[in-house]
Amino acid sequence: MDTSAIASLGGDARQLKELALSRHAAEAATKEVSTQFESLLLRQYLKDALKPVFGGGFLEETGGAHDMYRYFFTDAIAEGVARGGGFGLSDVLQQQIMQISENGNNKSTY
């Protein structure tokens, strides 16, 4: 649809374009935030789940370098799982955020 067709409908083409771009940016930001949140939860879960591997089992090392390696290892796994679809929490969270933002300030029951 060209700008003359949009203008004939009573809309400003520039405002509609800005609205579409801002909505796309909001969706991208929401997806990123929800993925990061899922990654954070996975990181917390994996921190405890990997204790047998790092603490006295498979790798019996201690110290600053070992702690840093454990952190980066856990972080990489959590980030990879979240980016690969994770547990689906990111999708649910993204849908909820978009639903709330579409409703604006309307009160809704949860």
ABEGO torsion letter per residue (X at the ends): XBAAAAAAAGBBAAAAAAAAAAAAAAAAAAAAAAAAAAAAAAAAAAAAAAAAAABGBABBBBEAAAAAAAAAAAAAAAAAAAAAGEAGAAAAAAAAAAAAAAAEABBBBX
